[in-house]
Amino acid sequence: MRAGTGPVIAVVRAPRIPDAAALCAALAEGGIGFTELTFTTPDVTTHLERAAQAGRRVGVGTVLTAEQAERGIAAGASFLVTPGCRPEVARAARAAGVPVVLGALTPTEVAHAVDLGAAAVKIFPARAFGPGYFKDLRGPYPQVPLVASGGVNAGNAAEFLRQGALAVCAGTDVVPPEAVAAGDWAEITRRARAFTAACAVRE
Ligand SMILES: O=C(O)C(=O)C[C@H](O)[C@H](O)COP(=O)(O)O
């Protein structure tokens, strides 16, 4: 995958999800095929099951422990995401053969995440250093798939991709907690469409 063509992952951090399958369908309608539900949502495993059974590509994020990793995988998560480098989560993912995206911020943490077997490294919070930081990281780490997460929106996503992120995470810009809780799927499709349209980087 070359820079600028990567997928978008919607990160859902909502207090309530009325219908996870409908939520994923609304995102897919707007061009976002990957959804990350997070452990800060109550009953996240129930939502994972519902979305996975509907055939959606759904993963689980904010995974901090091996126990959470195992529960997420059992519920149908096809990928795991952590906010920081978590060796026990990496081990559980490897044991189950499920890809894990480990969070990192500094160059040292990026190396640690790679050593732990990360399928990709999530630079979080990406807003802290901005898009130019991805260009800096790609110097020493040209082969490491970097994902921008935290503060990415329709206004800056293309720049993160242009500067070297292979994928971007869309959180509150695409899935505002209140729209999710209200089951406003039309609004979420509209936001997903605006985000993916803004990501269409042409080089
Ligand atoms: O859990 C993850 O995977 C995260 O990366 C943490 C953040 O919740 C997301 O990155 C969304 O952040 P915003 O787009 O700023 O709303």
Ligand as a Chemical Component Dictionary entry (heavy atoms), coordinates in Angstrom:
data_LIG
# 
_chem_comp.id                   LIG 
_chem_comp.type                 NON-POLYMER 
_chem_comp.pdbx_formal_charge   0 
_chem_comp.three_letter_code    LIG 
# 
loop_
_chem_comp_atom.comp_id 
_chem_comp_atom.atom_id 
_chem_comp_atom.alt_atom_id 
_chem_comp_atom.type_symbol 
_chem_comp_atom.charge 
_chem_comp_atom.model_Cartn_x 
_chem_comp_atom.model_Cartn_y 
_chem_comp_atom.model_Cartn_z 
_chem_comp_atom.pdbx_ordinal 
LIG O1 O1 O 0 -8.717  4.174  20.964 1  
LIG C1 C1 C 0 -8.035  4.524  20.009 2  
LIG O2 O2 O 0 -7.751  3.739  19.091 3  
LIG C2 C2 C 0 -7.510  5.895  19.939 4  
LIG O3 O3 O 0 -6.655  6.145  19.149 5  
LIG C3 C3 C 0 -7.939  6.970  20.837 6  
LIG C4 C4 C 0 -8.908  8.018  20.333 7  
LIG O4 O4 O 0 -10.097 7.848  21.028 8  
LIG C5 C5 C 0 -9.209  7.997  18.861 9  
LIG O5 O5 O 0 -8.031  8.241  18.177 10 
LIG C6 C6 C 0 -10.239 8.995  18.469 11 
LIG O6 O6 O 0 -9.813  10.276 18.715 12 
LIG P1 P1 P 0 -10.493 11.531 18.004 13 
LIG O7 O7 O 0 -10.485 11.262 16.536 14 
LIG O8 O8 O 0 -9.634  12.669 18.401 15 
LIG O9 O9 O 0 -11.887 11.607 18.539 16 
# 
loop_
_chem_comp_bond.comp_id 
_chem_comp_bond.atom_id_1 
_chem_comp_bond.atom_id_2 
_chem_comp_bond.value_order 
_chem_comp_bond.pdbx_ordinal 
LIG O1 C1 DOUB 1  
LIG C1 O2 SING 2  
LIG C1 C2 SING 3  
LIG C2 O3 DOUB 4  
LIG C2 C3 SING 5  
LIG C3 C4 SING 6  
LIG C4 O4 SING 7  
LIG C4 C5 SING 8  
LIG C5 O5 SING 9  
LIG C5 C6 SING 10 
LIG C6 O6 SING 11 
LIG O6 P1 SING 12 
LIG P1 O7 DOUB 13 
LIG P1 O8 SING 14 
LIG P1 O9 SING 15 
# 
